[in-house]
Amino acid sequence: MSAIYKDLHQFSSYIPPIDLSFHQYLLLGDEPLLVHTGSVQQAETLIPQLKAVLSGKPLKYIFISHFESDECGGLSLLLKHFPDAKPICSEVTARQLSGFGIANDEIVKKPGEKLVSGDFELEFISYPSEVHLWEGLLLIENKRRIFFSSDLVFRLGKADGDIIEGDWQTEIDNISLMQVSDPERKAKLQKALVGLKPKFVAVGHGPCLKL
C-alpha cells in the first residue's frame, strides 16, 4: 500500500461480475482524512489496511460525497474502530445517516465552503448525485490540487493503483445523464468544474487520472 499521489493512499477492491473497481482514499497529513468507506464488506477489508498506514495516528475525518452503499455503507463499522473520526457530508446526506442510525455527529458543509487544517484546504462543490439527485458534495484539496470525483469520472475494469493520462475538459464533457439525470443541473455542474484545474483526479471507479 504505497501512496498513489503525494501523501494520498488508495485502497481498492474489484467485483468481477460487474467488472468494476471500488476505491477509498486516505489523505495522510496532520489530520488524516478518509474519502468514502466502501460497503460493510469492503470496510472490513479496509480497516486493517487503514490502521497499517495510519501507524497509530488517529483518523480525523471521513468524507462522504453522497448517500450510497459504496460511499458510506461501512461508516458505522469504521466509527467503531475510529470513534473520534468526524463524518463530513452535505445536509441531505447527514439527514439520511441520522435517519438510518448510522451517525449523528456529522460536520455539515455547503457548496463553496471550505475546511482548512495545517496541511490541507478542502473545498466543497455541489453534486446532484444519483439516484434521486439528492444534494451531495464533491471535494477538491486545493494545496495538492487533488479532485475526488466520486462517480463522475467512471471507467469499468480492474484498477488497483492504476494511473492514466487524462484531459480535464474531456472528462467534464463526458459526464452523462446517466450520472446527473437533470440536463440543467448537469450543465451547471460542468460549468462549475471547468474552473477547478486539478492536477490529479482520485476516482471512485477505474484508473485515476494525472492531468
Salt bridges, closest charged atoms under 4 A:
ASP7 OD1 - ARG144 NE 2.74
GLU31 OE2 - LYS60 NZ 3.96
GLU68 OE1 - HIS66 NE2 2.74
ASP70 OD2 - HIS205 NE2 3.42
GLU71 OE1 - HIS66 NE2 3.45
ASP105 OD2 - LYS86 NZ 2.30
GLU121 OE2 - LYS114 NZ 3.31
GLU135 OE1 - ARG185 NH2 3.47
GLU141 OE1 - ARG144 NH1 2.93
ASP151 OD2 - HIS66 NE2 3.43
ASP151 OD1 - HIS205 NE2 2.95
GLU171 OE2 - ARG155 NH2 2.77
